[in-house]
Protein backbone atom coordinates (compact mmCIF):
# COMPACT_ATOMS: atom_id res chain seq x y z
CA UNK A 1 0.00 0.00 0.00
CA UNK A 2 1.31 3.42 -0.90
CA UNK A 3 2.07 5.57 2.13
CA UNK A 4 -0.23 8.47 2.87
CA UNK A 5 2.64 10.38 4.48
CA UNK A 6 3.73 13.41 2.50
CA UNK A 7 7.45 13.54 1.60
CA UNK A 8 9.40 15.91 3.82
CA UNK A 9 10.55 17.88 0.77
CA UNK A 10 7.00 18.61 -0.38
CA UNK A 11 5.39 21.97 0.06
CA UNK A 12 3.99 22.55 3.52
CA UNK A 13 0.34 23.38 2.94
CA UNK A 14 -1.78 24.75 5.78
CA UNK A 15 -3.60 22.58 8.29
CA UNK A 16 -6.84 23.87 9.84
CA UNK A 17 -8.12 22.96 13.29
CA UNK A 18 -11.76 23.66 14.21
CA UNK A 19 -12.58 23.65 17.92
CA UNK A 20 -16.14 22.59 18.81
CA UNK A 21 -16.40 22.76 22.62
CA UNK A 22 -19.78 21.01 22.99
CA UNK A 23 -20.58 17.56 24.37
CA UNK A 24 -23.62 15.43 25.14
CA UNK A 25 -22.14 14.87 28.59
CA UNK A 26 -18.98 15.94 30.40
CA UNK A 27 -16.51 13.15 31.15
CA UNK A 28 -15.58 13.05 34.83
CA UNK A 29 -11.84 13.30 34.08
CA UNK A 30 -12.13 16.10 31.50
CA UNK A 31 -10.77 19.58 32.08
CA UNK A 32 -10.92 20.77 28.46
CA UNK A 33 -12.73 23.96 27.50
CA UNK A 34 -15.90 22.05 26.66
CA UNK A 35 -19.33 21.37 28.10
CA UNK A 36 -23.05 20.82 27.56
CA UNK A 37 -24.86 23.85 26.13
CA UNK A 38 -28.13 24.79 24.43
CA UNK A 39 -28.73 24.68 20.68
CA UNK A 40 -29.05 28.47 20.73
CA UNK A 41 -25.61 28.81 22.31
CA UNK A 42 -24.19 26.47 19.69
CA UNK A 43 -25.71 28.54 16.89
CA UNK A 44 -24.11 31.72 18.24
CA UNK A 45 -20.80 29.92 18.51
CA UNK A 46 -20.92 28.78 14.88
CA UNK A 47 -21.61 32.33 13.76
CA UNK A 48 -18.62 33.63 15.73
CA UNK A 49 -16.47 30.80 14.39
CA UNK A 50 -17.39 31.70 10.80
CA UNK A 51 -16.66 35.35 11.49
CA UNK A 52 -13.23 34.44 12.87
CA UNK A 53 -12.39 32.48 9.73
CA UNK A 54 -13.41 35.39 7.49
CA UNK A 55 -11.12 37.69 9.48
CA UNK A 56 -8.17 35.31 9.57
CA UNK A 57 -6.13 36.92 6.82
CA UNK A 58 -6.23 40.33 8.49
CA UNK A 59 -5.13 38.87 11.84
CA UNK A 60 -2.30 36.81 10.37
CA UNK A 61 -1.02 39.78 8.39
CA UNK A 62 -1.04 41.94 11.52
CA UNK A 63 1.06 39.32 13.31
CA UNK A 64 3.62 39.34 10.51
CA UNK A 65 2.99 35.75 9.46
CA UNK A 66 2.29 34.07 6.12
CA UNK A 67 -1.36 33.54 5.26
CA UNK A 68 -1.73 30.64 2.83
CA UNK A 69 -5.19 29.68 1.59
CA UNK A 70 -4.06 26.26 0.33
CA UNK A 71 -5.15 23.64 2.86
CA UNK A 72 -4.40 19.92 2.84
CA UNK A 73 -5.72 18.87 6.25
CA UNK A 74 -8.73 19.87 8.35
CA UNK A 75 -9.44 18.53 11.82
CA UNK A 76 -12.70 19.06 13.75
CA UNK A 77 -11.99 18.45 17.45
CA UNK A 78 -13.62 19.24 20.73
CA UNK A 79 -15.74 18.45 22.60
CA UNK A 80 -17.81 16.48 20.17
CA UNK A 81 -18.32 18.20 16.80
CA UNK A 82 -21.20 15.86 15.95
CA UNK A 83 -23.32 17.35 18.74
CA UNK A 84 -23.84 20.29 16.36
CA UNK A 85 -26.96 20.28 14.21
CA UNK A 86 -26.55 19.42 10.50
CA UNK A 87 -27.20 23.02 9.44
CA UNK A 88 -24.52 24.25 11.86
CA UNK A 89 -21.97 21.81 10.51
CA UNK A 90 -22.88 22.80 6.96
CA UNK A 91 -22.26 26.46 7.82
CA UNK A 92 -18.75 25.64 9.05
CA UNK A 93 -17.96 23.59 5.95
CA UNK A 94 -19.28 26.36 3.69
CA UNK A 95 -17.13 28.99 5.40
CA UNK A 96 -14.01 26.84 5.09
CA UNK A 97 -14.67 26.27 1.41
CA UNK A 98 -15.27 29.97 0.76
CA UNK A 99 -12.21 31.22 2.68
CA UNK A 100 -9.65 28.54 1.82
CA UNK A 101 -8.52 26.45 -1.13
CA UNK A 102 -9.04 22.91 0.13
CA UNK A 103 -6.89 20.55 -1.90
CA UNK A 104 -8.62 17.60 -3.60
CA UNK A 105 -6.46 15.15 -1.63
CA UNK A 106 -6.98 16.90 1.72
CA UNK A 107 -7.43 14.77 4.82
CA UNK A 108 -10.62 15.94 6.59
CA UNK A 109 -11.12 14.46 10.05
CA UNK A 110 -14.10 14.83 12.39
CA UNK A 111 -14.09 13.61 15.98
CA UNK A 112 -17.34 11.83 16.92
CA UNK A 113 -18.75 10.29 20.06
CA UNK A 114 -20.17 6.84 19.35
CA UNK A 115 -23.92 7.07 19.00
CA UNK A 116 -23.96 10.62 17.57
CA UNK A 117 -23.70 9.65 13.88
CA UNK A 118 -27.34 10.02 12.88
CA UNK A 119 -28.14 9.58 9.16
CA UNK A 120 -28.48 13.36 8.80
CA UNK A 121 -25.13 14.03 10.50
CA UNK A 122 -23.35 11.37 8.45
CA UNK A 123 -24.79 12.78 5.24
CA UNK A 124 -23.64 16.27 6.26
CA UNK A 125 -20.11 15.04 6.96
CA UNK A 126 -19.94 13.31 3.58
CA UNK A 127 -21.15 16.37 1.70
CA UNK A 128 -18.56 18.44 3.59
CA UNK A 129 -15.80 16.21 2.28
CA UNK A 130 -15.09 14.27 5.48
CA UNK A 131 -12.90 11.26 4.72
CA UNK A 132 -11.59 10.40 8.19
CA UNK A 133 -13.47 9.93 11.48
CA UNK A 134 -12.09 9.56 15.00
CA UNK A 135 -14.43 7.78 17.42
CA UNK A 136 -13.99 8.53 21.12
CA UNK A 137 -14.49 4.92 22.16
CA UNK A 138 -12.28 4.98 25.29
CA UNK A 139 -13.11 1.36 26.11
CA UNK A 140 -15.01 -1.67 24.82
CA UNK A 141 -16.19 -2.56 28.33
CA UNK A 142 -19.52 -0.93 29.17
CA UNK A 143 -18.85 -0.63 32.91
CA UNK A 144 -15.69 1.38 32.21
CA UNK A 145 -17.47 3.58 29.65
CA UNK A 146 -20.29 4.40 32.08
CA UNK A 147 -17.91 5.04 34.96
CA UNK A 148 -16.56 8.25 33.38
CA UNK A 149 -19.94 9.61 32.29
CA UNK A 150 -19.99 8.56 28.64
CA UNK A 151 -23.41 7.86 27.12
CA UNK A 152 -22.53 5.23 24.51
CA UNK A 153 -21.83 1.52 24.80
CA UNK A 154 -19.31 -0.76 23.15
CA UNK A 155 -21.73 -2.07 20.53
CA UNK A 156 -22.54 1.44 19.33
CA UNK A 157 -18.89 1.94 18.48
CA UNK A 158 -18.84 -1.20 16.36
CA UNK A 159 -22.12 -0.21 14.72
CA UNK A 160 -20.69 3.22 13.86
CA UNK A 161 -17.58 1.64 12.34
CA UNK A 162 -19.80 -0.50 10.10
CA UNK A 163 -21.97 2.46 9.09
CA UNK A 164 -18.96 4.61 8.27
CA UNK A 165 -17.56 1.89 6.03
CA UNK A 166 -20.89 1.48 4.28
CA UNK A 167 -20.85 5.24 3.63
CA UNK A 168 -17.37 5.01 2.09
CA UNK A 169 -15.26 6.21 5.04
CA UNK A 170 -12.69 3.56 5.88
CA UNK A 171 -10.09 5.84 7.45
CA UNK A 172 -11.25 5.44 11.05
CA UNK A 173 -9.46 6.02 14.35
CA UNK A 174 -10.56 4.53 17.66
CA UNK A 175 -9.47 6.02 21.01
CA UNK A 176 -8.69 3.89 24.05
CA UNK A 177 -7.70 5.10 27.52
CA UNK A 178 -5.54 3.07 29.89
CA UNK A 179 -6.31 3.64 33.56
CA UNK A 180 -10.10 4.08 33.52
CA UNK A 181 -12.05 3.24 36.70
CA UNK A 182 -12.73 -0.52 37.07
CA UNK A 183 -10.13 -1.37 34.42
CA UNK A 184 -8.16 -4.59 34.89
CA UNK A 185 -5.61 -6.46 32.82
CA UNK A 186 -8.39 -8.77 31.67
CA UNK A 187 -10.81 -6.01 30.68
CA UNK A 188 -8.02 -4.10 28.91
CA UNK A 189 -7.26 -7.16 26.79
CA UNK A 190 -10.95 -7.25 25.78
CA UNK A 191 -10.73 -3.65 24.55
CA UNK A 192 -7.52 -4.32 22.62
CA UNK A 193 -8.91 -7.45 21.01
CA UNK A 194 -12.12 -5.76 19.93
CA UNK A 195 -10.21 -2.84 18.48
CA UNK A 196 -7.99 -5.19 16.46
CA UNK A 197 -10.96 -7.28 15.34
CA UNK A 198 -12.74 -4.14 14.09
CA UNK A 199 -10.08 -3.81 11.39
CA UNK A 200 -9.72 -0.03 11.74
CA UNK A 201 -6.44 1.35 10.34
CA UNK A 202 -5.64 3.74 13.20
CA UNK A 203 -5.78 3.78 16.99
CA UNK A 204 -4.92 6.26 19.74
CA UNK A 205 -4.01 5.01 23.20
CA UNK A 206 -3.78 7.48 26.06
CA UNK A 207 -2.84 7.10 29.69
CA UNK A 208 -5.57 8.54 31.88
CA UNK A 209 -4.44 11.96 33.02
CA UNK A 210 -6.58 13.18 35.89
CA UNK A 211 -6.44 16.94 36.23
CA UNK A 212 -6.89 18.27 39.74
CA UNK A 213 -9.57 20.66 38.44
CA UNK A 214 -11.71 17.86 36.99
CA UNK A 215 -14.48 16.23 39.01
CA UNK A 216 -12.61 12.93 39.15
CA UNK A 217 -9.36 14.68 40.04
CA UNK A 218 -10.88 16.55 42.95
CA UNK A 219 -12.41 13.34 44.25
CA UNK A 220 -9.12 11.45 44.00
CA UNK A 221 -7.33 14.18 45.93
CA UNK A 222 -10.04 14.08 48.60
CA UNK A 223 -9.81 10.30 48.84
CA UNK A 224 -13.51 9.94 48.11
CA UNK A 225 -15.60 7.46 46.15
CA UNK A 226 -17.70 9.65 43.85
CA UNK A 227 -17.15 9.27 40.11
CA UNK A 228 -15.72 5.79 40.82
CA UNK A 229 -12.52 7.39 42.13
CA UNK A 230 -11.82 4.40 44.39
CA UNK A 231 -11.76 2.13 41.33
CA UNK A 232 -9.08 4.03 39.39
CA UNK A 233 -6.08 1.71 38.78
CA UNK A 234 -2.76 2.79 40.24
CA UNK A 235 -0.21 4.41 37.97
CA UNK A 236 1.97 1.29 37.76
CA UNK A 237 -0.90 -0.80 36.43
CA UNK A 238 -1.93 1.92 33.97
CA UNK A 239 1.66 2.05 32.67
CA UNK A 240 1.69 -1.73 32.26
CA UNK A 241 -1.55 -1.52 30.27
CA UNK A 242 -0.04 1.08 27.96
CA UNK A 243 3.00 -1.11 27.34
CA UNK A 244 0.75 -4.09 26.65
CA UNK A 245 -1.15 -2.02 24.10
CA UNK A 246 2.02 -1.19 22.16
CA UNK A 247 2.95 -4.87 21.99
CA UNK A 248 -0.53 -6.22 21.25
CA UNK A 249 -1.35 -3.68 18.55
CA UNK A 250 2.02 -4.26 16.89
CA UNK A 251 1.24 -7.98 16.71
CA UNK A 252 -2.05 -7.01 15.02
CA UNK A 253 -0.25 -4.88 12.43
CA UNK A 254 -1.14 -1.54 14.04
CA UNK A 255 2.28 -0.03 14.61
CA UNK A 256 3.11 2.74 17.06
CA UNK A 257 4.46 5.79 15.22
CA UNK A 258 3.99 8.41 17.94
CA UNK A 259 3.69 8.28 21.72
CA UNK A 260 -0.10 7.90 21.65
CA UNK A 261 -0.77 6.97 18.02
CA UNK A 262 -0.72 3.69 16.13
CA UNK A 263 -1.50 2.91 12.50
CA UNK A 264 -1.37 0.29 9.84
CA UNK A 265 1.35 1.27 7.35
CA UNK A 266 0.26 4.25 5.26
CA UNK A 267 -2.65 5.31 7.51
CA UNK A 268 -0.86 7.73 9.85
CA UNK A 269 -2.74 10.95 10.68
CA UNK A 270 -1.46 13.60 8.29
CA UNK A 271 -2.97 16.44 10.29
CA UNK A 272 -1.44 15.44 13.61
CA UNK A 273 1.92 14.94 11.92
CA UNK A 274 1.84 18.67 11.14
CA UNK A 275 2.10 19.41 14.85
CA UNK A 276 5.01 17.07 15.45
CA UNK A 277 6.95 18.14 12.34
CA UNK A 278 6.23 21.87 12.84
CA UNK A 279 4.26 22.43 9.67
CA UNK A 280 1.93 25.47 9.63
CA UNK A 281 -1.53 25.16 11.14
CA UNK A 282 -4.30 27.65 11.88
CA UNK A 283 -6.79 27.06 14.67
CA UNK A 284 -10.30 28.51 14.97
CA UNK A 285 -12.66 28.51 17.91
CA UNK A 286 -12.42 28.32 21.67
CA UNK A 287 -8.90 27.68 23.00
CA UNK A 288 -7.62 26.92 19.48
CA UNK A 289 -3.94 27.46 18.73
CA UNK A 290 -1.95 28.30 15.61
CA UNK A 291 1.63 28.21 14.38
CA UNK A 292 2.59 30.00 11.14
CA UNK A 293 5.81 30.92 9.38
CA UNK A 294 6.96 34.54 9.60
CA UNK A 295 6.47 36.57 6.43
CA UNK A 296 9.99 38.00 6.81
CA UNK A 297 11.95 35.51 8.90
CA UNK A 298 15.03 36.57 10.76
CA UNK A 299 17.12 35.11 13.55
CA UNK A 300 14.85 36.35 16.33
CA UNK A 301 11.55 35.81 14.50
CA UNK A 302 11.12 32.67 12.38
CA UNK A 303 7.49 31.88 13.11
CA UNK A 304 4.59 33.07 15.25
CA UNK A 305 2.42 31.07 17.63
CA UNK A 306 -0.89 32.33 18.97
CA UNK A 307 -4.00 31.02 20.67
CA UNK A 308 -7.59 32.04 21.38
CA UNK A 309 -9.17 32.64 24.75
CA UNK A 310 -10.45 29.58 26.65
CA UNK A 311 -13.36 31.58 28.10
CA UNK A 312 -16.52 30.77 26.13
CA UNK A 313 -18.31 33.99 27.06
CA UNK A 314 -15.33 36.04 25.93
CA UNK A 315 -15.10 34.14 22.67
CA UNK A 316 -18.82 34.44 21.96
CA UNK A 317 -18.59 38.18 22.56
CA UNK A 318 -15.93 38.43 19.85
CA UNK A 319 -13.06 38.96 22.28
CA UNK A 320 -9.75 39.77 20.63
CA UNK A 321 -7.83 38.54 23.67
CA UNK A 322 -5.18 36.20 22.36
CA UNK A 323 -1.80 35.03 23.50
CA UNK A 324 0.94 35.35 20.88
CA UNK A 325 4.67 34.73 20.67
CA UNK A 326 7.37 35.34 18.12
CA UNK A 327 9.48 32.19 17.93
CA UNK A 328 13.16 32.63 17.12
CA UNK A 329 15.24 30.38 14.88
CA UNK A 330 16.96 28.90 17.95
CA UNK A 331 13.65 28.18 19.65
CA UNK A 332 12.30 26.64 16.43
CA UNK A 333 15.29 24.32 16.23
CA UNK A 334 14.84 23.26 19.83
CA UNK A 335 11.12 22.66 19.30
CA UNK A 336 11.96 20.51 16.28
CA UNK A 337 14.07 18.38 18.61
CA UNK A 338 11.56 17.64 21.33
CA UNK A 339 8.53 17.50 19.04
CA UNK A 340 10.39 15.17 16.71
CA UNK A 341 11.14 12.91 19.64
CA UNK A 342 7.40 12.26 19.98
CA UNK A 343 7.69 10.20 16.81
CA UNK A 344 9.01 6.67 17.05
CA UNK A 345 11.36 7.38 14.17
CA UNK A 346 12.91 10.14 16.31
CA UNK A 347 15.05 12.88 14.80
CA UNK A 348 17.93 12.68 12.35
CA UNK A 349 20.98 14.21 14.06
CA UNK A 350 22.57 14.96 10.68
CA UNK A 351 19.73 17.24 9.63
CA UNK A 352 19.09 18.81 13.04
CA UNK A 353 20.59 22.22 13.73
CA UNK A 354 23.90 21.62 15.49
CA UNK A 355 23.32 24.54 17.85
CA UNK A 356 20.07 23.01 19.06
CA UNK A 357 21.79 19.71 19.75
CA UNK A 358 24.75 21.32 21.49
CA UNK A 359 22.44 23.40 23.70
CA UNK A 360 21.01 20.16 25.07
CA UNK A 361 24.16 18.05 25.00
CA UNK A 362 24.23 17.42 28.74
CA UNK A 363 20.49 16.67 28.88
CA UNK A 364 20.77 14.23 25.99
CA UNK A 365 23.70 12.39 27.60
CA UNK A 366 21.95 12.20 30.95
CA UNK A 367 18.67 10.97 29.47
CA UNK A 368 20.56 8.36 27.45
CA UNK A 369 22.32 7.19 30.61
CA UNK A 370 18.93 6.83 32.28
CA UNK A 371 17.69 4.67 29.41
CA UNK A 372 15.17 7.21 28.18
CA UNK A 373 16.93 8.22 24.94
CA UNK A 374 18.93 6.15 22.49
CA UNK A 375 21.18 6.71 19.46
CA UNK A 376 20.90 4.34 16.54
CA UNK A 377 23.16 5.47 13.73
CA UNK A 378 22.31 9.12 13.18
CA UNK A 379 18.89 8.74 14.78
CA UNK A 380 18.07 10.08 18.24
CA UNK A 381 14.83 8.79 19.70
CA UNK A 382 12.99 7.86 22.84
CA UNK A 383 13.32 4.33 24.16
CA UNK A 384 10.18 2.36 25.03
CA UNK A 385 10.67 3.49 28.64
CA UNK A 386 11.28 7.05 27.44
CA UNK A 387 7.92 7.10 25.66
CA UNK A 388 6.28 6.00 28.89
CA UNK A 389 8.00 8.87 30.75
CA UNK A 390 7.88 11.33 27.86
CA UNK A 391 6.55 14.24 29.90
CA UNK A 392 9.57 14.07 32.17
CA UNK A 393 11.88 13.90 29.15
CA UNK A 394 10.32 16.90 27.41
CA UNK A 395 10.40 19.00 30.56
CA UNK A 396 14.18 18.81 30.39
CA UNK A 397 14.14 20.49 26.98
CA UNK A 398 11.32 22.98 27.52
CA UNK A 399 12.71 24.31 30.80
CA UNK A 400 15.94 25.46 29.16
CA UNK A 401 14.42 28.14 26.93
CA UNK A 402 10.68 28.62 26.98
CA UNK A 403 8.74 30.78 24.55
CA UNK A 404 7.15 33.71 26.32
CA UNK A 405 3.59 34.54 25.29
CA UNK A 406 2.14 38.03 25.27
CA UNK A 407 -1.42 39.29 24.90
CA UNK A 408 -2.53 40.89 21.66
N, C-alpha and C positions, 0 to 999 in steps of 0.2 A: 504493500500500500504506500502510495506517495505521501510523504510527510506534509502536514498542514502548517508546519513551522515556516515562517518567512526567513529567507537567508539574511544573515546579519548585514550584508552589503546592500540590501534593498533599501529603497526609500522608506523613511519612517513616517508613514501616514499617521494622522491623528486618531486617538481612541477617545470615545465619549462615554462618560459614566453618568447615569441618571439615577438620582437618589429618590426613592419612594418610601417615605417613613411611616407607612401605614400597615397594620397587621389585623388579623381577625382576633388574635389574642396575644398577650405579652408573655413571652417565655420567662420563667422565674429567674433564670440566670442572666437575662439580657440587660445590658446597660447602654444599648445603642440609642441614638436619637430617633426613636420610633415609638408607635403606640396605636391605640384604637381610637378612631375619630369618626365623626359623622360624614355622610356623603357630601354635605354642603361644604365642610371644611376641606375635603379632598378636592372638590371642584375649584375652590379658591386657590388651593395649592398648585393645581395643574395650570391655572391661568398665570400664576406668578412664575412657575417654571418655564412656561413658554415665553414669557416676557424676558426672563433672564437669558434664554438662548438667543433671542432676537437682539439683545444688547451685548452679546459676547464679544463681537469684534471691537467695539468701542472700548470695552474694559481691557481687553488684551493689549490693544494698541497703547492705552494709557500706561500700562505696566511695562511697556518696552519689550514685549514678547512677540513672537511670530504667530499670526493667526492663519491657520491653514484650513480651508474648507473640506479638503479631501480626507475622508474618514474610512478606515478599514476595520474598525471594531466598535461595537456599541454594547454596553452592559447596563441592564436595568437591575439595580440592587435595592436593598431596603433593610428592614421592612419586607413587605410582600407586595411587589408590583401588581400581582393579579388580584389584589383586593380592590383595585380601581375598577370603575365601571367601563364597559367597552368603549363608550363615547369619550371617556377621559383618556384612555390609552390611545385611541385613534388621534386625539388632539396632539398628544406628545409625538407620535410617529409623524404626523403631518408637519409639525414644526421642525423636527429634525430634517426631514426631507427638503423643506423649503429653505433652511438656513445652511445646510451642509451638502457636500457632494459625496453621498454614500456610494462606495465602490461596489460593483456587482458581486465581487467575491467577499464582501465584508462579513465578518462573524458578528451575529446579532444575538446576544444572550439575554434571557429574561429569567430572573429568579422566581420560583413559584412554590407555594406551600401545597403539599399534596391535598387534593380535594377542592382546590380553587379553580381548576381548569374546566369551567363550564363550556359547553359547545360554543357559546357566544364569545367567550374570552379566547378560546383556542382559535376561532376563526379570525378574531381581531389580531392576534399575534401573527398568524400566517400572512394576513394581508399587509401587516407592517414589516414583513420581511424576516421575522424571527426564524432562525435556523439552529438555535442551540437553547436548551432549557436546563436550568439547575434546580433540582427538587430538594427542598430542605427536609429530607427524610429524618435525619438524626439517629434513628434506630429502626430496626424491624421487629422490635419487641414492644407490644402495645403498652405494657405496664410502664416501661421506661419513657415512652412517648407521652403518656398521660401525666407522668410525674413532674414534667417541666411545663405543663400548661398547654401543650400542643393539642389541636382539635382533630387531627387526622389519625388514621390507624395504618398499620403496615400494608394491608391489602390495598388501600387507596393509592399508595405509592406505586405498587405493581400495576394497578389498573391505569394510572396516569402514564406510566412508561409505555404500556400497550397502546393507549390512545394516541400518544405523541408519535409513535412509530407508524400507526395507521394514517396519521395526518401528514407523514413525510418527514418528521423531525426525528432523526436517529442520533444526533449529537446531544447526548443527555448526560448530565452530571448528577450524582447522588451524594448528599452530605451525610456523614456519620460523625458522631461525637463520642469519644472515649472518656468515661468518667461520669456518665449520667447516673442519677439516683437509681438504686436497685440493680445496677449493672454488675454482672459477674463474668468470669471467664467463659462460662458456658453460654450465657445469653449473648455475649459479644461475638462468639463464633457463629451463632445463628444469624446475626446481622451481616457478618462478613460473607457467609455462605449465600444468603439471599441476594446480596448485592452482586456477587460474582455470577450467580445463576440468572440474574436479570439480563446479563449480556451488555450492560451499558458500557460505553467506551471511556468514561471518566468518573473518577471518584475524588471526593475531598474528605480527609479525615482530620478532625481537630481534637485536641485535648481540651476538656472542659476547663474554661477559665472563668472563675467565679469572681466577679467584681464586687468589692465591698459595698458599692452603692446599689447593687441589684437586690431584689427581695431574697433570693436564695443566699446571696453573700452575707447580708445582714443577719440572717437566721443562723448561718454557719458560725459567724463570729460570736453570736449570742449563745451558741450551744443548744439551740432549740430544735424542734421537730417539725415545724411548719415547712411547707414546700418540699417535704421528704428530705430535709437536710441531714437527718440521721442515717439516711441510706446512701449518701454520696460516698463512693469508693475512695480510699486513701490515695495519695498522689503516686505511691509506688505501684499500686495495682493499675492505675490509669496509664502510667508510663509503660507498664508491661503490655497493656492492651494495644497501645499505639505501636509498639515494636511488633507485636503479633500481626497487626494489620499490614505493616510494610512487607512482612514475609509472606503472609497468606495471599495478599493481592498480587504480589510478584509471581507466585506460583500459578495464579489464575490469568497471568498475562497482562495485568494492570500494574504498570511499573511506576514507582515513585520518581517524579522528576523535579519536585519542589517539596519543601518541608511538609506541607499539608495536602499536596496534590499528586494524583496518580492517574495515568492514562495508558490506554493501549497505544502502541506506536502510531504516531501521526495524528492523534486526537488531543494533543495538549491545548490548553486554553490560550488562544492567541491574545486575547485582551489582557489577561492577568500577566502574561509574559511581558507586556509593555511596562508594567510597574517594576518588574525585577530587572529588566534590561534598560531602564531609564529612557524609554521612548516617550514622546509627548502624549499627554492625555488631558482632557478638559472635563471637569466635573460640574454638574448642574444639580441644584436642589439643596435640601437641608444637609449641612455638615459635609458637603461634597468638596473634594480637593482636586487641584490641578497642578500640572508641571509642564511648562512649555520652554522651548529654546528662546534665548534672548535674540532680539532682532539685530542687535549689534554687539556680539559677544566680545568680551575682553577678559583679562585675567581675573578681575574681581566681580564679574557679572556674566556668567555663561548661560544660566537659565533662571527662570522665576517660578516659585512655588507659591500657591495661594489657596485659601479655603474659605468656604462660606460659614456663616454663623450656625451654631447647633441649637439655637433657640427658635422654635417653630413660630412663635408669635412675631418675633423680629423678622424672620424670613417672609412670612405672609404679608407683613407690612411693607415689604420692599426694602428692608434694611440694606444699606451698603457696607455694613460692618464686615470686613474681611480681614484675615490675617495673611500677610504676604512676606516673602523673603527673596532677596536676590541671592542666588547660589553661585559662588565663585568656582573657577576651574578646579582649584584644589579640593573644595568640598564635593564637587561633582565626581572627581576621581575617587575620593574616599567612599562616596555613596555607591559608586559602581562596584567597589570591593565588597562591602557588606551586603548589598542587595544581590549581587551575583552569587554570593555564598549561599543564598537561599536555594539556589538551584543545585540539584545533585551533580550536575556536570561541573559546578564550581566556576572558578575564573582562571583564565589563561594568563599566567604571570608574564609571558612574553609580550602580550598586548596591553597589559595594565600599565598605567602611568607609574614610572619608577619612583617618583616622589611619594605617591600615595602608599606604595608598598614600604618604602623606607620609613615613612612616618609611623607605621605600625609594626616595624620590625620586631620590637621587643614583645608586643602583644601576640604577634603571629608565632614567635618561637615559644612563648609560654603556653599558648593554647595548644600548640602541637605537642608539647611535653605533657600536657594534661590529657592528651588523647582526644581532643575536640576538633582539631584541624589536622589535615594530612596533605603532603605533597606527593603527587604521582606524575613523574615527568615534569612538565611545565604547569601542571594543573594544581591549583590550591582549592581545597574543598573541605566541607564539614565531614567528619566521620559520622557513623550511625549514632554514636553517643552525642556528638556535637549537634546533630539535628534535634535530638531529644532535649538538649540544653541550649537551644539556639538563642533564646532571649538573653541568657547570660553571656554568650559569645558576642552578640551584637552590641550589647551594652559597653563592651570594651572598646569598640570602634567609635560608637556614637559619642561617648563621653569625652573623647579627645578634642573634638572640634564640632560642636553643634551648630545648627543653622538658626540664627535668631529670627523670630517672626516679628513683624510690626503691623499695626492696624492701618488699613487704608480706607 
